[in-house]
Amino acid sequence: MIAFQDYNTLLLLFLALVSTTFLLGRALYSSKAQTKPPLPPSPPALPIIGHLHLLGKLPHQALCKVSARYGPIVYLRFGYKPSLLVSSAEIAKECLKTNESCFLNRPQRANFDYLTYGNSDFSVAPYGPFWKFMRKLTVNKLLGASIMDFYRPIRREEIGVLISNLRKLANDGEKVDVGAQLMGLTNNVISRMALKQKCAKNDDDAYEMRHVVDEMCDLAGKLNVQDFIWFCRKLDLQRFGKRLREVRGRYDRLMGRIIEDHEQAKRKRKESKCADDEEVKDILDMLLDEFEDEKSEIKLTKENIHAYVMNIFGAGTETQSVTMEWALSELLTHPTAMAKARQEIKQVVGTNRIVEESDLPNLPYVRAVIKETLRLHPGGPFIARESSKDCNIAGYHVPANTRLFLNTWAINRDPTHWDDPHRFIPERFMEEKKDVDVRGQNFEVLPFGSGRRGCPGVNLALLVVPTTVAALVQCFDWNGVVDMEEGFGLSLPRAKPLNFEVLPFRSGRRGCPGFNLALLVVPTMVAALVQCFDWKVGEDKNDVVDMEEGFGLSLPRAKPLVCFPVVRLDPFLRICDTL
């Protein structure tokens, strides 16, 4: 039998062993902790909500002030979600290029995830085989350069329709909501490319699609406490659930009818032995081909198709129209820039025809106007990512599952890279910044993101926007001072409507898949609007254009742009009559 003293000895030995093990473990942990870089600087946080109170009315501007105080990289906590705020080009490059593999995922949000069928929408799907397949399909086929050439007549025709509509309104002396007109233009272009239908009242499905997607985008941009407060994740405190189910149900029924019509048309072509390749397919046709292809490396579902079409409408309409509206607002605020753009268009295009996409290479000042507009008013206020693993950024430790917010509004106005950064100076893109590109290769201006998850619609946008704006400058006189206050929404809108009298005269793999479309549609539409109209603010010379921004997934104007069109010269009538 073991003596009592032996028990005490064994107990002491056991306690000594446990204590030694604990102390060694603590020492090793402390050693590792000391070698790990610290977290970035952070403002004081409030219980539960963290730093949500810092967002303010215009989050991009409010967080720019946070960065001015705490530095270009700041650690924030929005509710229970750790977040990284970046406001400099150098650190943005570290995130999107040097450490791109760490930031290939996008944050999940309750409203957006429900409306896009979870991960069925490749724009927010995790980086993996499905995302790679859809990115390749988008860049090479759905929105590739070759298919954009087929869609060029659509874009030209819709710009002509816009100019003709403005001429008719000018003849009647009616007030024109410029933003609404531009939104109609982009909606019609996207709808005809995706569905072969216009978003007009006599095209019921396409017209309903426009309004359903608008409602879905509005819900997607709403702040949902489920995304930030952990104990609210299962609670529908804001009663979004019923609205989300109702609007997605309407969209599903609508897409079901449209898909059925496309499938019936395809069967009829086969029955009549009409070769499928003889007809230019819309985007939905091409998606259905992939859906039916048994040899496809990834089997698409109907939900994938629904999500893709919704994403095209949501991402490809508002951002382009908002950019064109801002471009016109800036030109109205800076008459010297307006005169330079008009003179360049007159020298290159003349007055016997309306500017076209093919003229853009010969219009460097118009392109500079669009670049400067995108710098000051990027399509989206933030680039959002989420880290998939631990990494070091700018000498700081960034844990896995940290949300990354690149404040593009602040980066584009960084005085380190831009002289007089808040002023509209298109000449900077013809002089010291002439080689700076807005497609994501130069990190001091990031209107379309960068890398594999950058916007794939950038090429389309840089064609449609300048062409439309140039057409408006060519065909109308514009005079007056503009109120440049921003609003907030999915894009950064103007805060107040733009009221004008229009005086027509002679005239990365994770990037957005619609960039080819955007870089065709946006510049072309803007150039056409600039080419075909002059613009005057109201009837009173003291009227101003409100340049207030809005906030959302993109950066729209806070309030609509409105004008009064008045026909001025007969040669313009002949131009419009040929469209």
Protein Blocks (a to p, Z undefined) as FASTA:
>chain_A
ZZfklmmmmmmmmmmmmmmmmmmmmmmmmmmmmmpccddddddddehjlmmmmnommlml
mmmmmmmmnojbdcddehjaccdddfbfklmmmmmmmmmmmmmcccddfklmmmnopjlp
mklgccdfklmmmmmmmmmmmmmmklmmmmmmmmmmmmmmmmmmmmmmmmnopacdfklm
mmmmmmmmmmmmmnopacbfklmmlmmmmmmmmmmmmmmmpccfklmmmklmmpcfkomm
mmmmmmmmmmmmmmmmmmmmmmmmmmmmmmnopafklpccdfklmmmmmmmmmkbfbdcd
fklmmmmmmmmmmmmmmmmmmmmmmmmmmmmmmmmlmmmmmmmmmmmnommbccdfklmm
mmmmlmmmmmmmmmmmgfbfbdcdddfbdcdeehiacdehiacdddfklmmmgfklmghk
lbccfklmmmmmmmpcfeopamkbcfkogajlbcfklmmmmmmmmmmmmmmmmmpccedd
ddfbdcddfbdcdfbdcdddddddebjjklcfklmmmmmmmmmmmmmmmmmpccdehjbf
kbccdfbdcddjbdcdfbdcddddddfbfklmmmmmmZZ
